[in-house]
Amino acid sequence: MAKIVLHRERSKTNTFLQRQLQGTGEFTEEEIDEFEEETKEEDLEAARKAAEEEAARKAAEEEAARKAAEEEAARKAAEEEAARKAAEEEAARKAAEEEAARKAAEEEAARKAAEEEAARKAAEEEAARKAAEQKRMEELQRAEVSASEVKEIVSDETAEILIEKEENTEKIYGTKKAIINLDVISRNFEAGETVTVNILKEKKLIDKNVCFVKVLARGTLDKPLTVKAQDFSIDAAKMIQLTGGKVVMLTKKKYF
């Protein structure tokens, strides 16, 4: 701490105190000088104490400012550390989510690939089975077949496998259902022709208000025909297939 020295020049004229003391005649000049010296020392001591107190205040302020700065720095460091950890955790979370999404996508792709492979194999097996049944049916084909004998010639399973399915795109007007027997169809169509609901209406073999036809086995069939209808008895399907025809079951209604 810097030493504070106060210099106070003695006034060339008498001070108020001197004038007061001298006026009374109670104090000498020496006594007045001694009194002033004591007063000067007291002033110096008061100044020293004030300086020390000021220095202490400033030191306290500086210490408080230092502590506040340290605390602020610590707070900022803690916030930065918390932000860093939060960023790391967020990055880790995103990475985990991305990894989970990647694995899920891989698993989904693998599942789809397995399903497609299974479907492909099933389709190949179905095609192979159908080809084998078609070959068997071709070996059993004949120019004419009766409803009474088809049960003994070919199995229901073979006939069902060879039934084709087709989405109906032909407009059919009506609200009624009807049945028609194969012997009726055989008498009214030539070999190689296609039989449909609308053609049956044109030939007046079913009512004009019919929209749904089921074909039944009866009598004999002596020509190959392609028959398209909404339903068939299994024996009717066998008769059409055994004479070299094709059974097409319509899978979607388009009635008006």
C-alpha positions in Angstrom: 0.0 0.0 0.0 1.3 3.4 -0.9 2.1 5.7 2.0 0.0 8.8 2.0 1.7 11.9 3.3 -0.2 15.1 3.8 1.7 18.3 3.6 0.0 21.3 5.1 1.8 24.6 5.0 1.4 26.7 8.0 -0.6 29.8 7.3 1.3 33.0 7.4 -1.6 34.6 9.2 -2.9 33.4 12.4 -5.6 30.7 12.2 -9.0 31.2 13.8 -7.9 29.0 16.7 -4.7 31.0 17.2 -6.6 34.2 17.1 -9.1 32.8 19.6 -6.3 31.5 21.9 -4.2 34.5 21.6 -7.2 36.7 22.3 -7.7 35.0 25.6 -4.1 35.1 26.6 -4.4 31.6 28.1 -2.0 29.7 25.6 1.4 30.4 24.5 2.7 30.2 20.9 4.5 26.9 21.7 1.3 25.4 23.1 -0.6 26.4 20.0 2.1 24.9 17.8 2.0 21.7 19.8 -1.8 21.6 19.5 -1.6 22.1 15.8 1.0 19.3 15.5 -1.3 17.0 17.4 -4.1 18.0 15.2 -2.0 17.3 12.1 -1.1 13.8 13.4 -4.7 13.1 14.0 -5.5 14.2 10.4 -2.7 12.0 9.1 -4.0 9.1 11.1 -7.5 9.6 9.9 -6.3 9.9 6.3 -4.3 6.7 6.8 -7.3 4.9 8.1 -9.4 6.3 5.3 -6.8 5.2 2.8 -6.6 1.8 4.3 -10.4 1.5 4.4 -10.6 2.6 0.8 -7.9 0.1 -0.1 -9.7 -2.6 1.8 -13.0 -1.7 0.0 -11.3 -1.8 -3.3 -9.6 -5.1 -2.5 -13.0 -6.5 -1.3 -14.6 -5.2 -4.5 -11.9 -6.7 -6.6 -12.1 -10.0 -4.7 -15.9 -10.0 -5.2 -15.4 -9.2 -8.9 -12.8 -12.0 -9.1 -15.2 -14.5 -7.5 -18.1 -13.4 -9.6 -15.9 -13.7 -12.7 -14.8 -17.2 -11.6 -18.4 -18.2 -10.8 -19.5 -16.8 -14.2 -16.7 -18.7 -15.9 -17.7 -21.9 -14.0 -21.3 -21.4 -14.9 -20.5 -20.9 -18.6 -18.2 -23.9 -18.5 -20.9 -26.0 -16.9 -23.4 -24.8 -19.5 -21.0 -25.6 -22.3 -20.3 -29.0 -20.8 -24.0 -29.6 -20.5 -24.6 -28.5 -24.1 -21.7 -30.7 -25.3 -23.1 -33.7 -23.4 -26.6 -32.9 -24.7 -25.2 -32.6 -28.3 -23.3 -35.9 -27.9 -26.5 -37.6 -26.5 -28.6 -36.2 -29.3 -26.0 -37.3 -31.9 -25.9 -40.8 -30.2 -29.7 -40.9 -30.2 -29.9 -39.9 -33.9 -27.2 -42.5 -34.7 -29.1 -45.1 -32.8 -32.3 -44.2 -34.6 -30.6 -44.2 -38.0 -29.0 -47.6 -37.2 -32.4 -48.9 -36.1 -34.0 -47.5 -39.2 -31.2 -49.1 -41.4 -31.7 -52.4 -39.7 -35.4 -52.2 -40.0 -35.1 -51.3 -43.7 -32.7 -54.2 -44.2 -35.0 -56.6 -42.4 -38.0 -55.3 -44.4 -36.0 -55.7 -47.6 -35.0 -59.2 -46.6 -38.6 -60.0 -45.6 -39.9 -58.7 -49.0 -37.2 -60.5 -50.8 -38.0 -63.7 -48.9 -41.7 -63.2 -49.6 -41.0 -62.5 -53.3 -38.8 -65.6 -53.5 -41.4 -67.7 -51.8 -44.1 -66.3 -54.1 -41.8 -67.0 -57.1 -41.2 -70.5 -56.0 -44.9 -71.0 -55.2 -45.8 -69.6 -58.7 -43.2 -71.9 -60.3 -44.5 -74.9 -58.3 -48.1 -73.9 -59.3 -47.1 -73.5 -62.9 -45.3 -76.8 -62.8 -48.3 -78.5 -61.1 -50.7 -76.9 -63.6 -48.5 -78.0 -66.5 -48.4 -81.5 -65.2 -52.2 -81.6 -64.7 -52.7 -80.1 -68.2 -50.6 -82.8 -69.7 -52.6 -85.4 -67.8 -55.9 -83.8 -69.0 -54.6 -83.7 -72.6 -53.9 -87.4 -72.3 -57.5 -88.0 -71.1 -59.1 -85.8 -73.7 -61.8 -87.2 -76.1 -64.1 -85.9 -78.7 -67.2 -86.5 -76.6 -67.9 -86.9 -72.9 -71.1 -87.4 -70.9 -71.9 -86.1 -67.4 -72.4 -89.6 -66.1 -68.8 -90.7 -66.8 -66.7 -87.6 -66.0 -66.4 -88.6 -62.3 -64.5 -91.7 -63.2 -62.2 -90.1 -65.8 -60.5 -87.2 -64.0 -60.2 -86.1 -60.4 -61.9 -83.0 -58.9 -58.4 -81.7 -57.9 -57.1 -81.8 -61.5 -60.2 -80.0 -62.8 -60.0 -77.3 -60.2 -56.4 -76.6 -60.9 -57.1 -76.1 -64.6 -60.0 -73.6 -64.0 -58.8 -70.2 -65.2 -59.8 -67.0 -63.4 -60.4 -63.8 -65.2 -61.6 -60.3 -64.1 -64.8 -59.6 -65.8 -64.6 -56.5 -68.1 -67.8 -57.1 -70.1 -70.8 -55.1 -69.1 -73.6 -57.3 -68.0 -77.1 -55.8 -67.4 -79.5 -57.4 -65.0 -80.2 -58.5 -61.5 -81.2 -62.2 -61.7 -79.1 -65.4 -61.4 -79.6 -68.4 -63.7 -78.3 -71.8 -64.5 -77.6 -73.4 -67.8 -76.8 -77.0 -68.7 -73.9 -78.0 -70.9 -76.1 -80.1 -73.3 -78.0 -76.8 -74.1 -74.7 -75.0 -74.7 -73.5 -77.8 -76.9 -76.5 -77.7 -79.2 -76.3 -73.9 -79.7 -72.5 -73.3 -80.2 -70.0 -74.5 -82.8 -66.6 -76.0 -81.9 -64.0 -73.4 -80.9 -66.6 -70.7 -80.0 -66.5 -68.6 -76.8 -69.6 -68.7 -74.6 -70.4 -65.6 -72.5 -73.4 -64.4 -70.5 -74.3 -61.7 -73.1 -74.0 -64.2 -76.0 -76.3 -66.6 -74.1 -78.8 -63.7 -73.9 -78.4 -63.0 -77.6 -79.2 -66.6 -78.4 -82.2 -66.3 -76.0 -80.8 -69.2 -73.9 -81.2 -67.2 -70.7 -83.4 -64.2 -69.7 -82.3 -60.7 -70.6 -82.4 -59.7 -66.9 -79.8 -62.3 -65.9 -76.4 -61.1 -64.7 -75.0 -64.2 -63.0 -74.8 -67.7 -64.6 -73.8 -71.0 -63.2 -73.0 -73.8 -65.7 -74.1 -77.4 -64.8 -73.2 -80.8 -66.2 -75.9 -82.6 -68.1 -76.1 -84.8 -71.2 -73.1 -84.8 -73.4 -70.6 -82.3 -74.8 -69.0 -83.1 -78.2 -66.9 -80.1 -79.1 -64.2 -77.8 -77.5 -65.6 -74.6 -76.2 -64.3 -71.7 -74.1 -67.0 -71.0 -71.5 -66.9 -67.8 -69.4 -69.3 -67.6 -66.4 -69.5 -66.7 -62.8 -69.7 -70.3 -61.5 -69.4 -73.9 -62.6 -70.1 -77.3 -61.1 -67.0 -79.4 -60.9 -68.4 -82.0 -63.3 -69.3 -79.3 -65.9 -65.7 -78.0 -65.7 -64.5 -81.6 -66.3 -66.7 -82.0 -69.3 -65.4 -78.8 -70.9 -61.8 -79.6 -70.2 -62.0 -83.2 -71.3 -63.2 -82.1 -74.8 -60.3 -79.7 -75.2 -62.2 -76.6 -74.0 -61.4 -73.9 -71.5 -63.2 -73.1 -68.2 -62.9 -69.4 -67.3 -64.5 -68.3 -64.0 -65.2 -64.5 -63.9 -63.9 -63.1 -60.6 -65.4 -59.6 -60.6 -68.9 -58.5 -61.2 -69.6 -55.7 -63.6 -73.3 -55.7 -63.6 -75.6 -52.8 -64.5 
